[in-house]
């Protein structure tokens, strides 16, 4: 066998398969969950307190035992912490999403069940219907930093950027609070901006990016409110019992659970500057049980509906079809998915979908080192064989030229 044939055999039978294996292992996507969509969703009110759904596996892969009938949960931007209301204990807790360890708690009046996070994620706003105030907490220490008085029981809270024509990046954001008869609007520095009367008693509020707030009422309607003029634009839905909403950041569509009719209503974005009145809802999704809450992943690919029968329905949003029904037990109250990839996620807080993958970061570094070492050995071997090949080939070529 010639050196040339040996070289080819070595490449095809040894080097090429190993190199393909290395590149597959190094550059293929892994199923590591980071606390955010599209990998994990968190459900409050499930049998153990909080259930964790692995979206890729379409099943519950973890639970966090939380007392106090957890009502609303939010996720920090880096996927490290869960913010959880515990109304029957009269407190809010910050919990490590990876370990379930309680990082801090704050005891507050009014059976706190409502949460909102500031746009820069540095302030956590907490309220409950048994109190007339919203409190701003430091999410790292749970210390109360400011109190916003509404003089009405609080039914919903949301944070948005200022939409004023003269707004600048330094203009304070706004805190919108639903009360018994009206919306109260504050700048987050404590300055009261005004109020918006809403017939039927405002309840849940959702503010997508734009100029419109969507508000449900306790008498069974959904209305649109112009953020700039702070006036009601029009009534979008009526005749239902509507729960906490979410929106598709990619399309602006708003998803509204109708608990009375077992429906998920999908609303077309309301643009205050147009006079065109579109028929609402744009479409409906029929459900097997009463929807309590809805969450849309930040990339707009999947939706999750928490149902009163202990199931979570997973929806393919672009395909407009159900993907799976996932049993979480209990009576789900709220569901949340986080940003993907998480913002400024520190390596030490990276979550994994299974216990065996908890050491994925050091194991990945070891695999990278071994892979690069093996690749170097292979390349050196190829280089040596190539040199040997040309050493044998060149003398033969010189003899041939001499004969000519």
C-alpha positions as CSV (number, residue, x, y, z in Angstrom):
1,X,0.0,0.0,0.0
2,X,1.4,3.4,-1.0
3,X,1.7,6.3,1.4
4,X,-0.9,8.2,-0.6
5,X,-3.5,5.4,-0.1
6,X,-2.5,5.1,3.6
7,X,-3.2,8.9,4.0
8,X,-6.6,8.6,2.3
9,X,-7.6,5.6,4.4
10,X,-6.5,7.4,7.6
11,X,-8.5,10.5,6.7
12,X,-11.8,8.8,5.7
13,X,-11.8,6.1,8.4
14,X,-10.4,7.9,11.3
15,X,-10.0,11.7,11.0
16,X,-13.2,12.6,9.2
17,X,-15.6,10.8,11.6
18,X,-13.8,12.1,14.6
19,X,-13.8,15.7,13.3
20,X,-17.5,15.5,12.4
21,X,-18.2,14.2,15.9
22,X,-16.3,17.1,17.5
23,X,-18.0,19.7,15.4
24,X,-21.4,18.2,16.2
25,X,-20.7,18.1,19.9
26,X,-19.2,21.6,20.0
27,X,-21.7,23.5,17.9
28,X,-25.1,21.7,18.2
29,X,-27.7,23.4,20.4
30,X,-28.2,21.9,23.8
31,X,-31.4,21.6,25.9
32,X,-30.1,23.6,28.8
33,X,-32.8,25.8,30.3
34,X,-31.9,29.3,31.4
35,X,-35.1,30.3,33.1
36,X,-36.7,31.9,30.1
37,X,-38.7,31.1,27.0
38,X,-38.7,29.2,24.9
39,X,-37.4,26.6,27.4
40,X,-39.2,27.0,30.7
41,X,-42.6,28.1,31.9
42,X,-43.6,28.5,35.5
43,X,-47.1,27.9,36.8
44,X,-48.4,29.3,40.1
45,X,-51.2,27.4,41.9
46,X,-50.1,24.0,40.8
47,X,-50.3,21.1,43.2
48,X,-46.9,21.7,44.9
49,X,-47.1,25.5,44.6
50,X,-45.1,26.1,41.4
51,X,-44.7,23.7,38.5
52,X,-41.9,24.1,36.0
53,X,-42.6,23.1,32.4
54,X,-39.8,22.2,30.0
55,X,-41.1,23.6,26.7
56,X,-38.9,21.4,24.5
57,X,-40.0,18.3,26.3
58,X,-43.6,19.5,26.7
59,X,-43.9,18.2,30.3
60,X,-43.3,19.1,33.9
61,X,-39.7,18.6,34.8
62,X,-39.6,20.3,38.2
63,X,-41.5,21.8,41.1
64,X,-41.0,24.3,43.8
65,X,-42.9,23.9,47.1
66,X,-44.3,27.3,47.9
67,X,-46.9,27.9,50.7
68,X,-49.4,30.7,50.9
69,X,-51.4,29.8,47.8
70,X,-49.0,31.5,45.3
71,X,-51.1,33.7,43.1
72,X,-48.9,35.7,40.7
73,X,-45.3,35.0,39.7
74,X,-42.8,37.0,37.6
75,X,-39.3,36.1,36.5
76,X,-36.2,38.3,36.7
77,X,-34.7,39.2,33.4
78,X,-31.6,37.1,34.0
79,X,-33.8,34.0,34.9
80,X,-32.2,33.9,38.3
81,X,-35.1,34.8,40.6
82,X,-38.8,34.2,40.8
83,X,-41.0,36.9,42.4
84,X,-44.0,35.2,44.1
85,X,-47.0,36.6,45.9
86,X,-48.3,34.5,48.9
87,X,-51.6,36.2,49.7
88,X,-52.7,33.9,52.5
89,X,-49.4,34.6,54.3
90,X,-49.6,38.3,53.6
91,X,-46.2,38.5,51.9
92,X,-44.2,38.4,48.7
93,X,-41.1,36.3,48.3
94,X,-38.1,36.3,46.0
95,X,-37.1,32.7,45.3
96,X,-34.0,31.3,43.5
97,X,-35.5,29.7,40.3
98,X,-32.8,27.1,40.1
99,X,-32.8,25.8,43.7
100,X,-36.1,27.0,45.2
101,X,-34.3,28.7,48.0
102,X,-36.1,31.8,49.5
103,X,-33.8,34.8,49.0
104,X,-35.9,37.4,50.8
105,X,-39.5,38.1,51.8
106,X,-41.6,41.2,52.6
107,X,-44.7,41.1,54.8
108,X,-47.3,43.5,53.4
109,X,-50.9,44.4,54.2
110,X,-53.9,43.6,51.9
111,X,-53.1,40.0,50.9
112,X,-50.7,40.9,48.1
113,X,-51.5,39.1,44.9
114,X,-50.4,41.5,42.2
115,X,-46.9,42.1,40.7
116,X,-45.3,44.3,38.1
117,X,-41.6,44.8,37.3
118,X,-40.0,48.1,36.3
119,X,-38.8,48.3,32.8
120,X,-35.2,48.2,34.0
121,X,-36.0,45.3,36.4
122,X,-34.7,47.2,39.4
123,X,-38.0,47.8,41.2
124,X,-40.8,45.3,42.0
125,X,-44.3,46.7,42.5
126,X,-46.7,44.8,44.8
127,X,-50.3,45.2,45.7
128,X,-53.5,43.4,46.7
129,X,-57.2,44.0,46.7
130,X,-57.2,44.2,50.5
131,X,-55.2,47.4,50.5
132,X,-55.3,50.8,48.8
133,X,-51.6,51.2,48.2
134,X,-49.0,49.9,45.8
135,X,-45.5,49.4,47.2
136,X,-42.2,49.5,45.4
137,X,-39.7,47.0,46.6
138,X,-36.0,46.4,46.0
139,X,-36.1,42.9,44.4
140,X,-32.7,42.0,45.8
141,X,-33.5,42.8,49.5
142,X,-37.3,43.0,49.5
143,X,-37.0,46.4,51.2
144,X,-39.9,48.8,50.6
145,X,-38.7,51.9,48.8
146,X,-41.8,53.9,48.0
147,X,-45.6,53.7,48.5
148,X,-48.2,54.9,46.0
149,X,-51.6,55.7,47.6
150,X,-54.8,55.1,45.4
151,X,-57.5,55.4,48.1
152,X,-59.2,52.5,46.4
153,X,-58.7,48.7,46.6
154,X,-56.1,47.7,43.9
155,X,-57.1,45.2,41.2
156,X,-54.3,45.5,38.7
157,X,-50.9,47.2,38.1
158,X,-48.7,47.7,35.1
159,X,-45.6,49.8,34.2
160,X,-45.0,51.6,30.9
161,X,-42.7,54.3,29.4
162,X,-44.0,57.8,29.0
163,X,-45.8,58.4,25.7
164,X,-45.8,62.2,26.0
165,X,-44.8,64.1,22.9
166,X,-41.9,65.8,24.8
167,X,-40.7,62.6,26.6
168,X,-37.0,61.9,26.7
169,X,-35.0,58.9,27.9
170,X,-34.8,60.7,31.2
171,X,-38.6,61.1,31.5
172,X,-39.8,58.8,34.4
173,X,-41.8,55.7,33.5
174,X,-45.4,55.5,34.6
175,X,-47.2,53.2,37.0
176,X,-50.9,52.4,36.1
177,X,-53.1,51.2,38.8
178,X,-56.7,49.9,38.5
179,X,-59.0,50.6,41.4
180,X,-62.7,50.4,42.2
181,X,-63.9,53.0,39.7
182,X,-60.9,54.3,37.9
183,X,-57.3,54.0,36.8
184,X,-54.7,56.0,38.8
185,X,-51.5,57.0,37.0
186,X,-48.3,57.9,38.7
187,X,-44.8,58.6,37.6
188,X,-42.5,56.1,39.2
189,X,-40.9,58.9,41.2
190,X,-44.1,59.3,43.0
191,X,-45.6,62.2,41.1
192,X,-49.4,61.8,40.5
193,X,-50.3,62.3,36.8
194,X,-54.1,61.8,37.0
195,X,-56.9,59.3,36.8
196,X,-59.1,57.7,34.2
197,X,-62.7,56.8,35.0
198,X,-63.7,53.3,33.8
199,X,-67.3,52.2,33.9
200,X,-67.8,48.7,35.2
201,X,-64.9,48.7,37.6
202,X,-61.4,48.2,36.1
203,X,-59.6,45.0,37.0
204,X,-56.6,43.5,35.0
205,X,-54.4,45.7,32.9
206,X,-51.9,44.9,30.2
207,X,-49.7,47.5,28.4
208,X,-47.9,46.2,25.3
209,X,-45.3,48.4,23.6
210,X,-47.2,51.3,22.0
211,X,-49.8,53.8,23.0
212,X,-52.7,51.7,24.3
213,X,-53.5,50.0,27.6
214,X,-56.0,47.1,27.7
215,X,-58.2,46.9,30.7
216,X,-60.7,44.3,31.8
217,X,-63.6,45.2,34.0
218,X,-65.4,43.3,36.8
219,X,-68.7,43.7,35.0
220,X,-67.4,41.8,32.0
221,X,-65.8,43.9,29.3
222,X,-62.4,44.8,27.9
223,X,-61.6,48.4,27.0
224,X,-58.8,50.2,25.3
225,X,-57.3,53.4,27.0
226,X,-55.0,55.9,25.2
227,X,-51.8,56.2,27.3
228,X,-51.1,59.7,26.1
229,X,-54.5,61.4,26.5
230,X,-55.5,59.0,29.3
231,X,-59.0,58.6,27.8
232,X,-61.0,55.5,26.9
233,X,-60.8,54.7,23.2
234,X,-63.5,52.1,22.9
235,X,-64.9,48.9,24.3
236,X,-63.3,45.8,22.6
237,X,-65.2,42.9,24.3
238,X,-68.2,42.5,26.4
239,X,-70.3,39.7,28.0
240,X,-67.5,37.6,29.5
241,X,-65.5,37.1,32.6
242,X,-62.0,38.1,31.6
243,X,-58.7,37.2,33.3
244,X,-55.1,38.3,33.3
245,X,-53.9,39.1,29.7
246,X,-50.7,38.8,27.8
247,X,-49.5,40.0,24.3
248,X,-47.5,38.8,21.4
249,X,-44.5,41.1,21.2
250,X,-43.9,40.2,17.6
251,X,-47.4,41.1,16.3
252,X,-48.9,43.3,19.1
253,X,-51.9,41.0,19.4
254,X,-53.5,40.8,22.9
255,X,-54.6,37.4,24.3
256,X,-57.6,37.6,26.7
257,X,-58.8,34.6,28.7
258,X,-62.6,34.4,28.9
259,X,-63.3,32.3,32.0
260,X,-67.0,32.3,31.5
261,X,-67.1,30.9,28.0
262,X,-63.9,28.8,28.1
263,X,-62.3,30.9,25.3
264,X,-59.1,32.7,24.6
265,X,-59.9,35.9,22.7
266,X,-57.2,37.3,20.4
267,X,-57.4,41.1,19.8
268,X,-56.0,43.1,17.0
269,X,-53.6,45.9,18.2
270,X,-55.5,49.1,18.8
271,X,-53.9,52.2,17.1
272,X,-55.3,55.4,18.6
273,X,-54.6,57.5,15.5
274,X,-56.8,55.4,13.2
275,X,-60.5,55.7,12.8
276,X,-60.9,52.2,11.5
277,X,-62.9,50.0,13.9
278,X,-61.9,46.4,13.5
279,X,-64.2,43.7,14.6
280,X,-63.0,42.1,17.9
281,X,-62.0,39.6,18.7
282,X,-60.0,38.9,15.6
283,X,-60.2,35.2,16.4
284,X,-61.0,32.9,19.3
285,X,-59.4,29.7,20.6
286,X,-61.8,27.2,22.2
287,X,-60.7,25.5,25.4
288,X,-61.7,22.5,27.4
289,X,-61.9,24.3,30.7
290,X,-61.9,27.8,32.2
291,X,-58.7,29.7,31.3
292,X,-57.2,31.5,34.4
293,X,-54.1,33.1,32.8
294,X,-52.2,33.2,29.5
295,X,-48.5,33.7,28.6
296,X,-46.9,34.2,25.2
297,X,-43.2,33.6,24.8
298,X,-41.1,36.6,24.0
299,X,-40.3,35.3,20.5
300,X,-44.0,34.9,19.7
301,X,-43.8,31.2,18.9
302,X,-45.7,29.6,21.8
303,X,-48.6,30.4,24.0
304,X,-49.5,28.7,27.3
305,X,-53.0,28.8,28.9
306,X,-53.4,27.8,32.5
307,X,-56.8,26.0,32.9
308,X,-58.8,25.5,36.0
309,X,-58.8,21.7,35.6
310,X,-55.1,21.5,36.4
311,X,-53.9,21.4,32.8
312,X,-51.8,23.8,30.8
313,X,-52.5,24.0,27.1
314,X,-49.5,24.7,24.9
315,X,-50.3,26.5,21.6
316,X,-48.3,26.9,18.4
317,X,-49.0,30.7,17.9
318,X,-48.0,31.1,14.2
319,X,-49.6,27.7,13.4
320,X,-52.7,28.6,15.5
321,X,-53.0,25.0,16.8
322,X,-52.7,23.2,20.1
323,X,-49.4,21.4,20.7
324,X,-49.9,19.6,24.0
325,X,-51.9,19.5,27.2
326,X,-49.7,19.3,30.2
327,X,-50.9,18.2,33.6
328,X,-49.7,20.4,36.5
329,X,-52.3,19.6,39.1
330,X,-53.9,21.9,41.6
331,X,-55.8,25.0,40.4
332,X,-53.4,27.0,38.3
333,X,-53.7,30.8,38.8
334,X,-50.9,32.3,36.7
335,X,-48.3,31.3,34.2
336,X,-45.1,33.1,33.1
337,X,-42.4,32.6,30.6
338,X,-39.2,34.7,30.6
339,X,-37.0,36.4,28.0
340,X,-34.9,34.2,25.7
341,X,-32.0,34.5,25.8
342,X,-32.1,36.1,29.3
343,X,-30.7,39.5,29.7
344,X,-27.2,39.6,31.4
345,X,-27.5,36.1,32.7
346,X,-24.6,35.3,35.0
347,X,-23.0,31.8,34.4
348,X,-23.6,30.9,38.1
349,X,-27.3,31.2,37.7
350,X,-27.8,29.1,34.7
351,X,-30.6,26.5,35.2
352,X,-30.7,23.1,33.7
353,X,-33.7,21.0,32.8
354,X,-32.5,17.9,34.6
355,X,-30.4,17.1,37.7
356,X,-27.7,15.3,35.6
357,X,-27.2,18.5,33.6
358,X,-26.6,20.7,36.6
359,X,-22.8,20.5,36.0
360,X,-23.2,21.3,32.3
361,X,-21.0,24.3,32.5
362,X,-17.8,22.7,33.9
363,X,-18.5,19.5,31.8
364,X,-18.8,21.6,28.7
365,X,-15.5,23.3,29.4
366,X,-13.8,19.9,29.9
367,X,-15.4,18.6,26.7
368,X,-14.1,21.7,24.9
369,X,-10.6,21.2,26.2
370,X,-10.5,17.5,25.3
371,X,-12.0,18.2,21.9
372,X,-9.5,20.9,21.0
373,X,-6.7,18.6,22.2
374,X,-7.8,15.7,20.1
375,X,-8.4,18.0,17.1
376,X,-4.8,19.2,17.5
377,X,-3.4,15.7,17.7
378,X,-5.3,14.7,14.5
379,X,-4.1,17.8,12.6
380,X,-0.5,17.1,13.7
381,X,-0.9,13.6,12.4
382,X,-2.3,14.8,9.1
383,X,0.6,17.2,8.8
384,X,3.2,14.5,9.5
385,X,1.6,12.2,7.0
386,X,1.5,14.9,4.4
387,X,5.1,15.7,4.9
388,X,6.0,12.1,4.6
389,X,3.9,11.8,1.4
390,X,5.6,14.7,-0.3
391,X,9.0,13.5,0.8
392,X,8.4,10.3,-1.1
393,X,6.7,11.9,-4.0
394,X,9.3,14.6,-4.7
395,X,12.4,12.3,-5.2
396,X,10.3,10.3,-7.7
397,X,9.4,13.4,-9.6
398,X,13.1,14.5,-9.7
399,X,14.2,11.1,-11.1
400,X,11.5,11.4,-13.8
401,X,12.8,14.8,-14.9
402,X,16.3,13.5,-15.1
403,X,15.3,10.7,-17.4
404,X,13.6,13.2,-19.6
